[in-house]
Amino acid sequence: MNRNLFSRRSFLQTGTAFVAAAGMPIVTGRAETPMPAKSAERLRIAHMCDPQFGFSSPSEPEKSYVKDLAIFEKAIAKVNELKPDIALIAGDMTHIAADITRDWPRLLKLFTVPVAVAPGNHDLGNTIVHENLERYLSVFGYDYKRFEVKGWRLLVGNSQYWQTVKDKEIVERKERYGAWVKDELTAAASSCGGHVILASHIPPFVSSVGEKGSYENHPQNGRKERIKSYLEAGVRFYLCGHLHKTLMRGWQNLTLLNAEVTSRSFDERPLGFRLFEVSPDFTYSWNFISC
């Protein structure tokens, strides 16, 4: 058996987490579900995670920022060379929230492919800070959004809204976000035929749906209900960041994928991103691309 191939059926049946070594050539699988509508085409997503400029050497923040930024610019060049259908940056754009206006307006213009971004906890705060959110919106224009690409629906969310919030305006934004997610899933259930991919910075869970809430996952309260709504809408894939490692696991027909960090490494692992490719029959691959 080719050890670079991963059976999606086996991990969906067991619910066991799978951690891949960085640089592992390819991970593949196939969903045990009916064929979706024929309107969908093969989709290619550059799955980029946690640029977090300034974190590789916290004791030298400016030197670290410049180093991490240079690596990410190389990653952008590689994305442009590969020409995926869309690039997804799954949160933590910088280590310090105030730095987000420093280079990101310029970096977004370097991409020659469409870009989707999901805010991270370093961008907005573990508990959303109003000033951080406004700064983020001034650069990216949204903190959650729907993208239609080649017959697939990509719903990019703000996982920080699932954390406890107290600021009155943030509470109102959280309520609007919850309504948006519900409406989008309802629409997807009736029109997308399984062509639905979710994305956010923090994953819903790390090992199992029933695990305790922590810094690494969504709060336990409401998690099972949300995941049930994803499955009922026909969602097949959920792309995340935050964990700083490659992690693949599943729950029923839902596959969760966390890619390694793009811009920095503490243990000599290669830097890069993952190229996620999925066909209309839900056959997919998740290939590490070094930059």
SULZI-V154651 format. One record per residue. N is the residue number from 1. RES is the residue in three letters. PSI is psi in whole degrees, 0 to 359 (* if undefined). OMEGA is omega in whole degrees, 0 to 359 (* if undefined). Layout:
N,RES,PSI,OMEGA  N,RES,PSI,OMEGA
This chain:
1,MET,134,178  2,ASN,115,185  3,ARG,353,175  4,ASN,354,179  5,LEU,140,184  6,PHE,125,180  7,SER,115,179  8,ARG,326,180  9,ARG,317,184  10,SER,318,183  11,PHE,334,175  12,LEU,327,180  13,GLN,324,184  14,THR,334,184  15,GLY,15,184  16,THR,140,177  17,ALA,148,179  18,PHE,121,179  19,VAL,121,181  20,ALA,142,174  21,ALA,139,179  22,ALA,138,181  23,GLY,355,176  24,MET,125,191  25,PRO,312,187  26,ILE,148,173  27,VAL,131,183  28,THR,163,177  29,GLY,178,179  30,ARG,133,181  31,ALA,143,178  32,GLU,63,186  33,THR,163,180  34,PRO,156,177  35,MET,136,178  36,PRO,183,180  37,ALA,148,185  38,LYS,351,183  39,SER,340,181  40,ALA,150,176  41,GLU,172,176  42,ARG,131,185  43,LEU,138,179  44,ARG,122,180  45,ILE,127,171  46,ALA,108,185  47,HIS,100,184  48,MET,141,185  49,CYS,139,165  50,ASP,61,172  51,PRO,315,171  52,GLN,54,182  53,PHE,126,178  54,GLY,4,185  55,PHE,344,185  56,SER,332,176  57,SER,80,185  58,PRO,332,180  59,SER,342,177  60,GLU,72,190  61,PRO,319,182  62,GLU,316,178  63,LYS,319,179  64,SER,316,180  65,TYR,312,182  66,VAL,318,180  67,LYS,311,182  68,ASP,321,179  69,LEU,316,181  70,ALA,321,179  71,ILE,320,181  72,PHE,326,177  73,GLU,324,175  74,LYS,322,178  75,ALA,320,177  76,ILE,316,179  77,ALA,321,180  78,LYS,320,176  79,VAL,313,180  80,ASN,325,179  81,GLU,320,183  82,LEU,337,177  83,LYS,56,173  84,PRO,171,179  85,ASP,331,179  86,ILE,149,174  87,ALA,132,176  88,LEU,123,175  89,ILE,111,191  90,ALA,51,167  91,GLY,169,185  92,ASP,70,181  93,MET,324,176  94,THR,167,178  95,HIS,323,179  96,ILE,124,186  97,ALA,322,183  98,ALA,342,181  99,ASP,356,188  100,ILE,335,179  101,THR,355,187  102,ARG,311,184  103,ASP,343,187  104,TRP,325,176  105,PRO,323,178  106,ARG,317,184  107,LEU,320,180  108,LEU,327,180  109,LYS,345,180  110,LEU,335,180  111,PHE,137,174  112,THR,7,175  113,VAL,160,176  114,PRO,148,182  115,VAL,134,172  116,ALA,138,181  117,VAL,144,175  118,ALA,128,182  119,PRO,147,178  120,GLY,177,181  121,ASN,331,177  122,HIS,341,178  123,ASP,322,187  124,LEU,339,187  125,GLY,147,177  126,ASN,320,163  127,THR,126,189  128,ILE,127,175  129,VAL,127,185  130,HIS,316,181  131,GLU,319,179  132,ASN,318,180  133,LEU,315,180  134,GLU,321,178  135,ARG,316,179  136,TYR,313,181  137,LEU,328,179  138,SER,335,180  139,VAL,311,189  140,PHE,340,175  141,GLY,348,180  142,TYR,159,171  143,ASP,357,168  144,TYR,148,187  145,LYS,153,174  146,ARG,137,176  147,PHE,136,176  148,GLU,117,184  149,VAL,116,175  150,LYS,40,178  151,GLY,0,177  152,TRP,150,176  153,ARG,117,179  154,LEU,116,179  155,LEU,109,183  156,VAL,119,188  157,GLY,173,178  158,ASN,95,184  159,SER,346,179  160,GLN,339,177  161,TYR,339,179  162,TRP,349,175  163,GLN,168,178  164,THR,129,177  165,VAL,147,184  166,LYS,328,180  167,ASP,131,186  168,LYS,314,181  169,GLU,323,178  170,ILE,322,176  171,VAL,317,179  172,GLU,319,178  173,ARG,321,179  174,LYS,318,179  175,GLU,319,178  176,ARG,323,179  177,TYR,316,178  178,GLY,320,178  179,ALA,321,179  180,TRP,313,179  181,VAL,314,180  182,LYS,314,181  183,ASP,319,181  184,GLU,320,180  185,LEU,322,177  186,THR,316,179  187,ALA,319,181  188,ALA,322,182  189,ALA,330,184  190,SER,351,188  191,SER,347,190  192,CYS,346,177  193,GLY,33,180  194,GLY,357,180  195,HIS,56,185  196,VAL,126,177  197,ILE,129,175  198,LEU,155,177  199,ALA,141,173  200,SER,174,180  201,HIS,299,182  202,ILE,133,179  203,PRO,154,177  204,PRO,319,178  205,PHE,164,181  206,VAL,315,181  207,SER,317,182  208,SER,156,183  209,VAL,327,185  210,GLY,4,182  211,GLU,161,180  212,LYS,151,176  213,GLY,145,181  214,SER,185,176  215,TYR,333,187  216,GLU,347,186  217,ASN,182,176  218,HIS,153,176  219,PRO,147,182  220,GLN,325,181  221,ASN,118,179  222,GLY,353,185  223,ARG,312,182  224,LYS,321,180  225,GLU,320,179  226,ARG,316,180  227,ILE,323,175  228,LYS,319,179  229,SER,327,177  230,TYR,314,181  231,LEU,320,180  232,GLU,332,179  233,ALA,355,179  234,GLY,16,179  235,VAL,133,181  236,ARG,329,187  237,PHE,147,177  238,TYR,116,182  239,LEU,131,187  240,CYS,173,173  241,GLY,221,167  242,HIS,319,188  243,LEU,347,178  244,HIS,28,176  245,LYS,162,177  246,THR,125,182  247,LEU,130,179  248,MET,131,175  249,ARG,170,184  250,GLY,162,175  251,TRP,114,186  252,GLN,240,182  253,ASN,10,183  254,LEU,127,177  255,THR,127,176  256,LEU,132,181  257,LEU,120,173  258,ASN,123,179  259,ALA,160,177  260,GLU,168,179  261,VAL,149,182  262,THR,321,196  263,SER,353,186  264,ARG,160,179  265,SER,140,179  266,PHE,350,188  267,ASP,33,174  268,GLU,14,174  269,ARG,153,179  270,PRO,150,179  271,LEU,146,179  272,GLY,212,182  273,PHE,178,180  274,ARG,137,174  275,LEU,108,180  276,PHE,122,180  277,GLU,130,182  278,VAL,137,181  279,SER,165,179  280,PRO,336,178  281,ASP,10,177  282,PHE,7,169  283,THR,135,185  284,TYR,161,171  285,SER,160,185  286,TRP,89,194  287,ASN,129,179  288,PHE,132,179  289,ILE,115,180  290,SER,145,176  291,CYS,*,*
